[in-house]
Amino acid sequence: MAPTQSHSTRSAPDGRMLIGQLAAAVHRVPRTGEGERCRHTGSAETSVSVENVRAAVVNGGGLVARGGGKRPRKRELRTLAAPFIVPAPAGARIRDRLRLSTSEGEVLRVVGEHLGRHARADLAERVRIGMVPTKQNRRAERKRALTRMSSSRWAGAISRASEDQYQLSLRCLFDERASLRRAAVKICKRLAVPCGQRVDGVRGYPNQAERAQKQCRLRVLTARLAEVERRIKAGHPAIVVGGRRLAKVRHNLADAGLTETVWRERWDTARMFLTADGESGAPYGNYTISVDPADGTVTIVLPEPLRHLANTPRGRYRLACTVTFNHRREEWLDRVTASRAVRYDIVCDPERGRWYLDASWSTPTSPPPTLSELIARGVRLLAVDLNADHLAACVVDVHGNPVGEPVTVPTGLTGSASRRDGLLWGGRHWQTPLQRQSKTIVTRHHGAAVAIGRRALGHGIRRRPGVTAHDQRIVTRGATGQTVPRPRARGATSPPRTTGTPHPGSKTCRDPSDQRVLLPVSQDRPGRQPAGPVCSDAAKPRPHP
């Protein structure tokens, strides 16, 4: 995968605007001595030299004029960061469904609510301790208090989860502070410029109404920044166990289409704690939640106050259902049979009324290959364009040509994202070709993904000169190295062409059933012999009656 990112600056004009500027500049280039004469006489004619034209090309179309005329606004492309290889994930997570009975579901809910209540209390205590070194977070003291209400292993999992949540919340505070500072500085720079004017490359707001709105926005950002600074100084991030968004829905149940009972069920489910960290050397990699690889049975160690609910010796509760973990099962079996650490999470989905068991473990990491190594191998790349709410991906071959249909992966993230010039160029040169070979809707983000992959392979963003256009008669003919869409198994058609197969000299057209059928050339051309039909028996044209 080769995603990229960019900085926010002005975008460049299109090709027609650039050609028009260059043509006008060439016509205005004075003869020898005319430029000086125009400047000395105070003429309104603008003196543009060949150096101006070259600078316009280098600067992406921004033409800097000298003389008595008005200076056009300089436009530049935003700087695109170099594509990089995304390393392999540092862990794996798989899931299987738990088909529980009503009584088993009630037992798990009681255990989850009991552990969740103590987990929230421990997290609150960790927040009160504040931002201190690791040795001063009093984890051992907190763990001893939790052991009396659960078990030693449950207490260890709770205290580790509290520390991880606290550190994550601190990082979010630092990121929010940086974001608020950037927004405030940007608004302050534009407020310092009068409306409708531009000073040192900074453009003022177009009218007083928008300027007043941005002044109010700046006051809001300043107040939020002060609150974030206060929380960072105190080391007390705001954490809502169960989710802040779900908590706010409680005040707008009618708009969310929920009843108080349904909301309470979702809220209580989100605040349960049923996570057991794995440990190497323990039976099947986890002593608290154990899965037998032979028959898939699941057993859970109950907290000390709930040992009366146990149905097996030593305070354990065995579920009647089993799990199989079809996805990545071999990797999971290798770990549990060798008693290597595997973490288990029991998750409830109240909307669907289902329970799941998640298994996760860490995987050995290795440095990812460089772009030059991948290019030398001649492998295909999965180019990804990062966006606010989705990932636009497309596979490109070693020549930089898209293969197959582009893919959109929704991420469900909130917030705004800056536009990218990869989107501009990719949408201009690759959105239309991708749409021709895809039956789904292709956006400029998919074109940007192709542009990113081509830059990673060392190719230019634009299509190579000499690539044949999309034409009904020559739709299957492409330039050297062009990719050929993968054949689809639909009915009986002739054998599909592949890259490197010599063209038999026949034409192609589209059948009403969207199948490619090869037909003979119906007319002679100078220097070319008519070719016979090349097709299978099932695809031969029927003679006319």
VOLUMSE-973952 format. One record per residue (C-alpha): x, y, z; residue in three letters. Coordinates in steps of 0.1 Angstrom, whole numbers, padded with zeros to 4 digits, always signed. Each point is the difference from the previous one (the first is absolute). Example, Ala and Ser with C-alpha at 12.3 -4.5 7.8 and 13.67 -1.06 7.14 Angstrom:
REM VOLUMSE-973952
+0123-0045+0078ALA/+0014+0034-0007SER/
END
This chain:
REM VOLUMSE-973952
+0000+0000+0000MET/+0013+0034-0009ALA/-0021+0028+0016PRO/+0011+0037-0001THR/-0008+0033+0016GLN/+0004+0036-0009SER/+0000+0035+0013HIS/-0027+0026-0006SER/+0009+0027-0026THR/-0016+0014-0031ARG/-0008-0023-0029SER/+0012+0005-0035ALA/-0021+0011-0029PRO/-0010-0024-0026ASP/+0018-0007-0033GLY/-0020+0024-0021ARG/+0006+0029+0023MET/+0038-0008+0001LEU/+0001-0002-0038ILE/-0019+0033-0003GLY/+0024+0018+0023GLN/+0031-0013-0018LEU/-0014+0009-0034ALA/-0009+0035+0012ALA/+0035+0003+0015ALA/+0017-0010-0032VAL/-0019+0025-0020HIS/+0009+0028+0024ARG/+0037-0008+0001VAL/+0015+0033-0014PRO/+0028+0001-0025ARG/+0035+0011+0010THR/-0002+0032+0019GLY/-0038+0003+0000GLU/-0004-0011+0035GLY/+0023+0027+0014GLU/-0017+0026-0022ARG/-0034-0009+0013CYS/+0011+0001+0036ARG/+0017+0034-0004HIS/-0029+0015-0018THR/-0025-0011+0026GLY/-0021-0019-0025SER/-0028-0023+0013ALA/+0014-0028-0021GLU/+0014-0028+0020THR/+0036-0012-0007SER/+0003-0038+0002VAL/+0032-0017-0009SER/+0007-0036-0009VAL/+0012-0005+0036GLU/-0036+0008+0011ASN/-0013-0027-0022VAL/+0024-0025+0014ARG/-0008+0010+0035ALA/-0037-0004-0007ALA/+0006-0036-0011VAL/+0022-0007+0031VAL/-0024+0016+0024ASN/-0030-0019-0012GLY/-0016+0027-0021GLY/+0006+0030+0023GLY/+0011+0027-0024LEU/+0019+0029+0016VAL/-0004+0031-0022ALA/+0023+0031+0003ARG/-0008+0035-0011GLY/-0029+0023+0003GLY/-0027-0026-0003GLY/-0018-0018+0029LYS/+0019-0028+0015ARG/-0020-0033-0003PRO/-0004-0022+0031ARG/+0026-0027+0003LYS/-0013-0035+0003ARG/+0019-0030+0011GLU/-0007-0037+0005LEU/+0000-0013+0035ARG/+0031-0020+0009THR/-0007-0037-0001LEU/+0019-0022+0024ALA/+0018-0030-0014ALA/-0019-0033+0000PRO/+0010-0024+0026PHE/-0005-0037+0007ILE/-0024-0009+0028VAL/+0015-0026+0023PRO/-0018-0033+0007ALA/-0023+0001+0031PRO/+0017-0008+0033ALA/-0028-0024+0011GLY/-0030-0021-0011ALA/-0036-0001+0012ARG/-0026-0025-0009ILE/-0036-0005+0011ARG/-0025-0027+0004ASP/-0036+0000+0011ARG/-0011-0013+0034LEU/-0035-0016-0002ARG/-0010+0004+0036LEU/-0031-0011+0018SER/-0020+0025+0020THR/+0015-0011+0033SER/+0036+0002-0014GLU/-0006+0035-0013GLY/-0013+0011+0034GLU/+0031-0014+0017VAL/+0024+0017-0024LEU/-0019+0033+0005ARG/+0002-0002+0037VAL/+0038-0007-0002VAL/+0005+0028-0025GLY/-0019+0026+0021GLU/+0018-0010+0031HIS/+0035+0003-0015LEU/-0010+0031-0020GLY/-0010+0018+0032ARG/+0033-0007+0016HIS/+0018+0009-0032ALA/-0016+0034-0001ARG/+0009+0006+0036ALA/+0037-0009-0007ASP/+0000+0023-0031LEU/-0013+0029+0020ALA/+0027-0006+0026GLU/+0026-0001-0027ARG/-0012+0034-0014VAL/+0001+0015+0035ARG/+0037-0010+0003ILE/+0008+0021-0030GLY/+0029+0001-0024MET/+0028-0017+0020VAL/+0028-0024-0009PRO/-0009-0037-0004THR/+0015-0010+0034LYS/-0022+0026+0018GLN/-0034-0010-0014ASN/-0007-0023+0030ARG/-0010-0029-0022ARG/+0011-0026+0026ALA/-0022+0016+0026GLU/-0030+0002-0023ARG/+0005-0036-0011LYS/-0001-0013+0036ARG/-0033+0018+0005ALA/-0014-0014-0031LEU/+0011-0036+0008THR/-0023-0001+0030ARG/-0030+0006-0022MET/+0010-0021-0030SER/+0032-0020-0004SER/+0037+0006-0005SER/-0002-0004-0038ARG/-0032+0020-0004TRP/+0016+0028+0021ALA/+0031+0000-0022GLY/-0021+0003-0031ALA/-0021+0028+0015ILE/+0031+0020+0011SER/+0017-0003-0033ARG/-0031+0011-0019ALA/-0003+0030+0023SER/+0036+0010-0007GLU/-0004-0005-0038ASP/-0032+0021+0000GLN/+0016+0028+0020TYR/+0030+0002-0023GLN/-0022+0000-0031LEU/-0021+0028+0014SER/+0031+0021+0007LEU/+0012-0005-0036ARG/-0035+0011-0012CYS/+0003+0032+0021LEU/+0034+0008-0015PHE/-0014-0005-0035ASP/-0030+0022+0007GLU/+0022+0027+0014ARG/+0021+0000-0032ALA/-0031+0000-0022SER/-0015+0030+0019LEU/+0032+0019-0002ARG/+0003-0005-0038ARG/-0036+0011-0005ALA/+0003+0031+0022ALA/+0033+0011-0017VAL/-0016-0004-0034LYS/-0030+0022+0009ILE/+0022+0026+0017CYS/+0021+0004-0032LYS/-0031+0005-0021ARG/-0016+0024+0024LEU/+0031+0022-0001ALA/-0006+0006-0037VAL/-0028+0024-0011PRO/-0031-0015-0017CYS/+0005-0007-0037GLY/+0037+0006+0001GLN/+0032-0021-0001ARG/+0032+0008+0019VAL/+0031-0021-0002ASP/-0019-0029-0014GLY/-0027+0000+0027VAL/-0035+0007-0012ARG/-0025+0018+0021GLY/-0036-0010+0004TYR/-0023+0010-0029PRO/-0025+0020+0020ASN/-0007+0013+0035GLN/-0026-0026+0007ALA/+0024-0029-0004GLU/+0026+0020+0019ARG/-0023+0004+0030ALA/-0008-0037-0001GLN/+0037-0009+0001LYS/+0005+0024+0029GLN/-0027-0019+0020CYS/+0017-0033-0011ARG/+0033+0013+0012LEU/-0015+0007+0035ARG/-0014-0035+0001VAL/+0033-0016-0010LEU/+0019+0021+0026THR/-0024-0011+0028ALA/+0004-0037-0011ARG/+0037+0004-0001LEU/+0001+0014+0035ALA/-0020-0029+0013GLU/+0023-0025-0017VAL/+0031+0017+0014GLU/-0015-0001+0035ARG/-0007-0038-0003ARG/+0035-0006-0013ILE/+0016+0019+0028LYS/-0021-0019+0026ALA/+0005-0033-0018GLY/-0038-0007+0001HIS/-0014-0009-0034PRO/-0038-0004-0004ALA/-0009-0037-0005ILE/-0035-0013-0005VAL/-0002-0038+0004VAL/-0026-0011-0025GLY/+0005+0028-0024GLY/-0007+0037+0001ARG/-0022-0002-0031ARG/-0023-0026+0016LEU/-0001+0020+0032ALA/-0013+0031-0019LYS/-0027-0021-0017VAL/-0017-0004+0034ARG/-0011+0036-0003HIS/-0014-0004-0036ASN/-0016-0034+0001LEU/-0029+0011-0023ALA/+0024+0012-0027ASP/+0021-0032+0002ALA/-0032-0021-0002GLY/+0008-0018+0033LEU/-0019-0007+0031THR/+0014+0004+0035GLU/+0001-0038+0004THR/+0019-0006-0032VAL/+0024+0028+0007TRP/+0006-0014+0036ARG/+0007-0035-0014GLU/+0026+0014-0025ARG/+0016+0022+0027TRP/+0003-0028+0025ASP/+0014-0023-0026THR/+0027+0025-0011ALA/+0012+0004+0036ARG/+0005-0037+0006MET/+0036-0014+0004PHE/+0007-0035-0012LEU/+0036+0001-0012THR/+0026-0025+0011ALA/+0037+0006-0009ASP/+0019-0031-0012GLY/+0031-0014+0017GLU/+0026-0023-0014SER/+0002-0033+0018GLY/-0036+0000+0011ALA/-0023-0028-0013PRO/-0009+0009-0036TYR/+0016+0034+0004GLY/-0026+0015+0024ASN/-0010-0012+0034TYR/-0029+0025+0006THR/-0019-0007-0032ILE/+0011-0033-0015SER/-0010-0017-0033VAL/+0007-0037-0004ASP/+0014-0005-0036PRO/-0012-0036+0000ALA/-0038+0006+0003ASP/-0002+0039+0001GLY/-0016+0002+0035THR/+0004+0033+0018VAL/+0005+0003+0038THR/+0002+0032+0021ILE/+0014+0007+0034VAL/-0026+0017+0021LEU/+0008+0029+0023PRO/+0002-0009+0037GLU/-0035+0015+0010PRO/-0016-0020-0029LEU/+0015-0034+0006ARG/-0035-0013+0009HIS/-0009+0001-0037LEU/+0027-0025-0009ALA/-0010-0033-0017ASN/+0035-0015-0001THR/+0027-0005+0028PRO/+0023+0028+0010ARG/-0025+0028-0005GLY/-0002-0003-0037ARG/-0031+0003-0023TYR/-0001-0021-0032ARG/-0022+0011-0029LEU/-0021-0026-0018ALA/+0009+0015-0034CYS/+0033-0004-0018THR/+0021+0021-0023VAL/+0021-0009-0031THR/+0017+0032-0013PHE/-0001-0009-0037ASN/+0019+0031-0009HIS/+0038-0004+0006ARG/-0008-0032+0019ARG/+0035-0015-0006GLU/+0018+0029+0015GLU/-0023-0001+0031TRP/+0005-0037+0004LEU/+0038+0004-0002ASP/-0001+0024+0029ARG/-0024-0018+0023VAL/+0015-0034-0005THR/+0034+0015+0009ALA/-0015+0019+0030SER/+0010+0034-0014ARG/-0019+0031+0012ALA/-0034+0007-0016VAL/-0023+0027+0011ARG/-0038-0005+0000TYR/-0028+0025+0001ASP/-0037-0008+0004ILE/-0021+0025-0019VAL/-0038+0005+0000CYS/-0018+0017-0029ASP/-0034+0011+0016PRO/-0014+0012-0034GLU/+0002-0035-0014ARG/-0002-0019+0033GLY/+0032-0020-0006ARG/+0031-0008+0019TRP/+0035-0004-0015TYR/+0034-0012+0012LEU/+0030+0018-0014ASP/+0035-0015+0001ALA/+0031+0022-0006SER/+0037-0004+0002TRP/+0032+0018-0011SER/+0019-0009-0031THR/+0037+0003-0007PRO/+0008+0032-0017THR/+0026+0006-0027SER/+0010+0031-0019PRO/-0022+0005-0031PRO/+0017-0002-0034PRO/+0009+0032-0017THR/-0016+0013-0032LEU/+0031-0008-0020SER/-0001-0036+0011GLU/-0037-0004-0009LEU/+0006+0016-0034ILE/+0029-0024-0006ALA/-0022-0030+0009ARG/-0026+0012-0025GLY/-0029-0006+0024VAL/-0033+0018+0000ARG/-0007+0028+0025LEU/-0032+0009+0019LEU/+0000+0038-0001ALA/-0021+0016+0027VAL/-0013+0036+0002ASP/-0008+0011+0036LEU/-0032+0020+0005ASN/-0021+0012+0029ALA/-0026-0027-0001ASP/+0013-0027-0024HIS/+0030-0015-0017LEU/+0001+0000-0038ALA/+0022-0029-0013ALA/+0010-0013-0034CYS/+0025-0027-0011VAL/+0026+0011-0025VAL/+0025-0021-0018ASP/+0037+0005-0005VAL/-0007+0024-0030HIS/-0023+0022+0021GLY/-0032-0011-0016ASN/-0031-0007+0021PRO/-0011-0036+0002VAL/-0036-0010+0007GLY/-0025+0022+0017GLU/+0007+0026+0027PRO/-0010-0007+0035VAL/-0015+0023+0027THR/+0005-0009+0036VAL/-0021+0021+0024PRO/+0017+0009+0033THR/-0027+0018+0019GLY/+0022+0028+0012LEU/-0012+0035+0007THR/+0016+0033-0007GLY/+0012+0019-0030SER/+0029-0009-0024ALA/+0020+0023-0021SER/-0002-0004-0038ARG/+0029-0014-0018ARG/+0016+0008-0033ASP/+0003-0037-0006GLY/-0039+0002-0001LEU/+0003+0028-0026LEU/+0024-0018-0023TRP/-0013-0035+0006GLY/-0036+0011-0007GLY/+0011+0018-0031ARG/+0019-0028-0016HIS/-0013-0033+0015TRP/-0036+0004+0011GLN/-0014-0004-0036THR/+0022-0030-0009PRO/-0009-0017+0032LEU/-0037+0006-0006GLN/+0002-0016-0034ARG/+0014-0033+0015GLN/-0022+0000+0031SER/-0037-0006+0005LYS/+0000+0019+0033THR/+0001+0037+0006ILE/+0036+0013-0002VAL/+0009+0032+0019THR/+0030+0023-0002ARG/+0013-0017+0031HIS/+0004-0033-0020HIS/+0019+0020-0026GLY/+0022+0014+0027ALA/+0008-0035+0012ALA/+0012-0009-0035VAL/+0021+0032+0000ALA/+0015-0010+0033ILE/+0009-0035-0012GLY/+0016+0014-0032ARG/+0021+0024+0020ARG/+0011-0029+0023ALA/+0011-0019-0031LEU/+0019+0029-0013GLY/-0024+0009-0029HIS/-0016+0033-0007GLY/-0035+0007+0011ILE/-0012+0007-0035ARG/-0006-0028-0025ARG/+0028-0008-0023ARG/+0000+0015-0035PRO/-0012-0023-0027GLY/-0026-0019+0021VAL/-0029-0007-0023THR/-0032+0017+0007ALA/-0032-0018+0009HIS/-0017-0008-0033ASP/-0026-0025-0009GLN/+0021-0015-0028ARG/+0033-0001+0019ILE/-0012-0004+0035VAL/+0021-0032+0006THR/+0032+0015-0016ARG/+0023+0018+0024GLY/+0035+0012+0002ALA/+0028-0023+0009THR/-0002-0010+0036GLY/-0037+0009+0003GLN/-0019-0023+0024THR/-0029-0020-0012VAL/-0031-0004+0021PRO/-0004-0034+0016ARG/-0025-0022-0018PRO/-0034-0006+0015ARG/-0016-0034-0002ALA/-0032+0010-0017ARG/-0015-0025-0025GLY/+0020-0013-0029ALA/+0025+0024-0015THR/+0033-0003-0018SER/+0032-0004+0020PRO/+0010+0034+0015PRO/+0031+0017-0012ARG/+0029+0005+0025THR/+0029+0023+0000THR/+0025-0010-0027GLY/-0025-0019-0021THR/+0004+0011-0037PRO/-0030+0018-0014HIS/-0017-0022-0027PRO/-0010+0030-0021GLY/-0037-0002+0008SER/-0023+0026+0015LYS/-0019-0001+0032THR/-0034+0014+0009CYS/-0024-0003+0030ARG/-0027-0026+0000ASP/-0034+0010+0017PRO/+0009-0025+0028SER/+0032+0020+0007ASP/+0023-0027-0014GLN/+0029+0006-0022ARG/-0004-0018-0034VAL/+0025+0001-0028LEU/-0014+0006-0034LEU/+0018-0001-0034PRO/+0011+0032-0018VAL/-0028+0009-0024SER/+0021+0021-0024GLN/+0035-0001-0015ASP/+0026+0026+0008ARG/+0031+0009-0020PRO/+0029-0022+0009GLY/-0021-0022+0023ARG/-0016-0033-0007GLN/-0034-0007+0014PRO/+0001-0023+0030ALA/-0023-0029+0006GLY/-0022-0003+0030PRO/+0017-0010+0032VAL/-0025-0014+0025CYS/-0011-0031+0016SER/-0028-0022-0012ASP/-0025+0013+0025ALA/+0007+0036-0010ALA/+0000-0004-0038LYS/-0023+0024-0018PRO/-0031-0017-0014ARG/-0004+0004-0038PRO/-0029+0021-0012HIS/-0029-0018-0014PRO/
END
